[in-house]
Amino acid sequence: MVISQLTAGWANMETSGRIATTPDALDFTVDNVEKALHQLYYDPNIENKNLAQKWLMQAQVSPQAWQFSWALLSPDKVPEIQYFGASALHTKISRYWSDIPSDQYETLKTQLFSQIACFSSGSKMVLTRLCVALASLALNTMPEAWPGAVPEMVRVFQEEGGGVDGRARCLALLELLTVLPEEFQTSRLPQYRKGQVRGALGREWGSVCPLLQQLLRRGDSPGAVKARVLRCLSSWVLLDVPLSESEGLVEDCFTALPDPELFDTAVEAIVNAISQPDSQRYVNTLLKLVPQVLSLQDQLREAVQSGDMETSHGICRIAVALGENHSRALLEQVEHWQGFLALVNMIMFCTGIPGHYPVNETTSSLTLTFWYTLQDDIMSFDSERQAVYLQVYRPVYFQLVDVLLHKAQFPSDQEYATWSSDEKEQFRIYRVDISDTLMYVYEMLGAELLSNLYEKLGRILTNTEPASSWQHTEALLYGFQSIAETIDVNYSDVIPGLIGLIPRININNVQLADTVMFTIGALAEWLADHPVMLSSVLPLVLQALGNPDLSVSSVSTLKKICRECKYDLPPYASNIVAVSQEVLIKQIHKTSQCMWLMQALGFLLSALPVEEILRNLHSLITPYIQQLEKLADETPNPSNKLAIIHILGLLSNLFTTLDISKQEDESGESTAPPIKTAPPPPGPNPVVVVLQQVFALIQTVLSKWLNDSQVVEAVCAIFEKSVKTLLHDFAPMVSQLSEMLGQMYSTIPQAIGGGSSRGLMDQFAEVLFSLNKHCFSLLTMWLKEVLQSPGFPSTRVTSEQKDTFTQQILRERVNKRRVKDIVKEFTLVCRGLHGTEYAADY
């Protein structure tokens, strides 16, 4: 095999994570490089390919690369071989420039010019790599060793000779000029050199710009040349060349847009030019560009009518780039307000472009950030100027809301059924983006926006408007939901009317039902302040719980209501528990929704008297306890393992939120009048009562599954969440739980310095920190007792290091981060890794 010849004499290919090679064995000759490349491209064995690649990477950076690279560029070689030769030259020049004697610069430059001329009519990929190599040489020598690099490049390729036709020479020159700024962006030049070279390149733009203009404006320039000119412009404007200096070229780009072959590259050039941060300084140029962009509206409408998505997308990119990057600068030009308003309306057209995203169009999503930017810029002016702008732009933003809600509408059921899962997911994300935009727009439009939405919904649902589709109703509700989810709407006078309208909705579609549920959930805080309205919406939510298609929306909404309105739910509690039990027994919902439902019931029960809590808990969890008893008697297998984890998860999620001591919501602010926040009655906590009843059963389960980490984690989760909820009320369970934890830990002990994974170190630190904070005297004694054992936790650690560790731990009772660092250092010493590369990444 070829690879065995190449690697003859190699021993231990991998040693300590690096390739071990013997210099004599690495015979980097032209012949061997060609054989290795053949191996890389054509050998079906992946190991051989990998070996060849490693060998070639070494060859590329070897001193011999200067010899074989030129030979590999021979005209009789295949392009893959030639490409490697050109790449090796680029690697040597860009990464090992300091190895090249200064008296060789001119020779190297001449050779590269010669090779580029040869390949100007040859392989495009080889030509590009050679141009990149010469560009790297130019960056390393300008401005001192090679002043006027660009004029020389232009002069060399304008000269006749070499048997290369003018068109090929022109394309090669444009390729070289294109990669020059690109190579600068990725170069490894030192920072001080970057500044010098950027300045030099900026001065070279004076030579590049006239050339590009001449080629673009010549009637006889081939399409390929014009396309390369546009690419070259795109590359140079990324160097922040002044927009005023490229103004003429950018205008020429607009004249190229009607040409389908030049359209994409012209769009890219225009967008790059006007998106540069520095371009906002050139207000006069920007003002000249506004009518240029507006002149594209006919082409845009034609593209939309003919279904030409690429053209409409490109024109939209141009309009958005100008508006988004320069809205403030253009807003400030008050005398030109009509031009900018026309641009805003053009972008509005792009936002409302016909068709459903992402199937019929992909353009509208590009515009959303513009509306944020414009709003921010308007609101950033002083109050007097802001009032003037709002007079003009508030109507525009009301129109935007209508457009966005139209775009958010679902297609017909028949059409939606033909969409792929990926298209449906993209549409879901698009609607989330619209939701975020509506929420932001609310800051400008305020309560009037809600009134506007309410009036439209009211007209639909009270039959004062011609029959409307469910999609229209759903979109308006989605608008309400978007705002109510994040904005405080408690003061709004339209929410009571909205709650009154919801029961009138003819819910005959899953998407509509989902949005109804999410809208109710978004209004949960409002319902807590207006509990009389609960009777209007709670039946809808409980009915939806029985529909598996509404699983996520119905369960999450019930959870929000139970969390926010729990003190007003006792009259509905028995019904909520009964419906929840029924859907749990029927296994209508997936595991995650079952867990949410248990959390909802925990919130609900928290507000009931203890006797009622215990009665409901008994009926709610008895079926699961009976099932767990049965599973505990069975021989462990994958099926009953999942059932056990599910039941333990239900219990832990219930105990997460069942908190009779906490008469406040999760934010710590009271959600109910003072009369509802009386202290809980004395007596055992219901959670403790249940835990004591099931503790023996959990121990039985644990005894059979002690070696299964997932079951052990599920058991631990019950007690972890119960402790967080109960705090001091958990005291009666402490001794039993401590014994159980000791049993679990002893089964698979993990040693403060053994082979434990690094992920456990933070947990060890947490335990030590807590013990140090709350049990200082005991921890002092325990550390001394445990660490005096010879060879524990590692034979690599000395008694002095153990003493130092003890003192450091006992000293830190406030800084948990410091304790984690101390534990990390100690475990690295114990494992003999302190000071290694591994430790640096630890």
KAMOTA-V933400 format. One record per run of one state. SS is the DSSP state (@ for helix, = for strand, . for the rest). FROM is the first residue (numbers start at 1). TO is the last residue. If there is no record, write none. Layout:
BEGIN
ss->{SS;SS}
from->{FROM;FROM}
to->{TO;TO}
END
This chain:
BEGIN
ss->{.;@;.;=;.;=;.;@;.;@;.;@;.;@;.;@;.;@;.;@;.;@;.;@;.;@;.;@;.;@;.;@;.;@;.;@;.;@;.;@;.;@;.;@;.;=;.;=;.;@;.;@;.;@;.;@;.;@;.;@;.;@;.;@;.;@;.;@;.;@;.;@;.;@;.;@;.;@;.;@;.;@;.;@;.;@;.;@;.;@;.;@;.;@;.;@;.}
from->{1;2;7;14;16;18;20;23;26;30;43;46;62;65;73;79;96;97;100;102;120;124;142;149;159;166;187;191;218;223;238;247;257;263;276;277;282;283;295;297;307;309;332;334;352;357;358;361;362;364;380;383;408;413;418;421;446;447;462;470;485;495;503;510;523;524;530;531;545;548;565;566;569;570;586;591;607;610;634;638;658;674;677;686;706;709;748;759;775;776;788;799;812;816;831;837;841}
to->{1;6;13;15;17;19;22;25;29;42;45;61;64;72;78;95;96;99;101;119;123;141;148;158;165;186;190;217;222;237;246;256;262;275;276;281;282;294;296;306;308;331;333;351;356;357;360;361;363;379;382;407;412;417;420;445;446;461;469;484;494;502;509;522;523;529;530;544;547;564;565;568;569;585;590;606;609;633;637;657;673;676;685;705;708;747;758;774;775;787;798;811;815;830;836;840;842}
END
